[in-house]
Amino acid sequence: MTTDAGATPNLAAVLEALSVEMSLAAEACGHLDSALGKILENTPAESRLAVMQELHTVDHLAQHITAITDFTAKLVQAAPEGVPLEVQEALATITLGAVAERLKGRLGL
């Protein structure tokens, strides 16, 4: 589902790239969850409730990202073949350079 360099990517390729990027975000949430768990181990008992609440928030975020990732992955399978999707304007809104570069690379732009 890749595209030729410089060509307008197709819908399935865009959805696939988005799904991969969301997977990376879910993985980062897992690392954050682990880090908070380690902090919780060293947190005094009277302060643990606050850290546990933050752990719950990170867990909820990870579940949310995973749900959107899974949904997007299914859309890739259902996307019609060869439907072009202009993404340059949307890519320009991404403020994290590494994310934009990974997406451009996956989309052959």
matplotlib code that plots the C-alpha trace (Angstrom):
import matplotlib.pyplot as plt

x = [0.0, 2.9, 3.0, 5.5, 7.8, 6.1, 2.8, -0.5, -0.9, -4.0, -6.5, -5.5, -1.8, -2.7, -4.9, -2.1, 0.5, -1.9, -2.4, 1.3, 1.8, -1.0, 0.7, 3.8, 1.8, 0.2, 3.7, 4.8, 1.9, 3.0, 6.4, 4.8, 2.6, 5.7, 7.6, 4.6, 4.5, 8.1, 7.4, 4.5, 6.8, 8.9, 6.0, 5.1, 1.8, 0.1, 0.8, 0.1, -3.5, -2.5, 0.0, -2.6, -5.0, -2.4, -1.7, -5.5, -5.4, -2.5, -4.2, -7.3, -5.3, -3.5, -6.9, -8.2, -5.2, -5.4, -9.1, -8.4, -5.5, -7.5, -10.4, -8.0, -6.4, -9.8, -10.5, -7.3, -8.8, -12.1, -10.7, -11.4, -8.3, -6.6, -8.5, -6.1, -6.0, -4.2, -2.4, 0.2, -2.0, -2.8, 0.8, 1.7, -0.4, 1.7, 4.0, 6.1, 8.7, 9.5, 5.9, 5.6, 8.8, 7.7, 4.4, 6.0, 8.4, 5.6, 3.6, 6.5, 6.4]
y = [0.0, 2.3, 5.0, 6.2, 8.9, 12.3, 10.8, 11.4, 8.5, 6.4, 6.3, 2.8, 3.9, 7.0, 4.9, 2.3, 5.1, 6.6, 3.2, 2.6, 6.0, 5.4, 2.1, 4.0, 6.4, 3.4, 1.9, 5.3, 5.1, 1.7, 3.1, 6.0, 3.5, 1.5, 4.7, 5.8, 2.3, 2.6, 6.0, 4.6, 2.0, 4.8, 7.1, 7.6, 6.0, 9.3, 10.4, 7.1, 8.0, 10.9, 8.7, 5.9, 8.4, 9.4, 5.7, 5.3, 8.3, 6.9, 3.5, 5.1, 7.0, 3.8, 2.0, 5.0, 5.0, 1.2, 1.4, 4.1, 2.1, -1.0, 0.9, 2.5, -0.9, -2.3, 0.7, -0.1, -3.4, -1.9, 1.1, 1.0, 0.4, 3.4, 6.2, 9.1, 11.4, 14.7, 15.0, 17.8, 20.4, 18.0, 17.0, 20.7, 20.9, 18.4, 20.2, 17.3, 17.0, 13.3, 12.4, 14.4, 12.8, 9.3, 9.8, 11.4, 8.5, 5.9, 7.7, 8.2, 12.0]
z = [0.0, -0.6, -3.2, -5.8, -4.6, -5.0, -6.0, -4.2, -1.8, -1.8, 1.0, 2.2, 2.4, 4.5, 6.8, 7.2, 8.0, 10.5, 12.2, 12.5, 14.0, 16.5, 17.4, 18.2, 20.5, 22.2, 22.8, 24.3, 26.7, 27.8, 28.6, 30.5, 32.4, 33.4, 34.5, 36.7, 38.2, 39.2, 40.7, 42.6, 44.2, 45.7, 46.5, 50.2, 51.1, 51.7, 48.1, 46.3, 45.5, 43.3, 41.4, 41.0, 39.5, 37.0, 36.2, 35.6, 33.2, 31.3, 31.1, 29.7, 27.2, 26.0, 25.7, 23.7, 21.3, 20.9, 20.0, 17.4, 16.1, 15.7, 14.0, 11.6, 10.8, 9.9, 7.7, 5.8, 4.9, 3.8, 1.9, -1.8, -4.0, -5.7, -4.1, -4.0, -1.0, -0.9, 2.4, 2.0, 3.8, 6.6, 7.0, 7.3, 10.5, 12.3, 14.7, 15.7, 13.0, 13.6, 13.2, 10.0, 8.6, 9.4, 7.8, 4.7, 4.5, 4.8, 2.1, -0.2, -0.1]

ax = plt.figure().add_subplot(projection="3d")
ax.plot(x, y, z, "-o")
ax.set_aspect("equal")
plt.show()
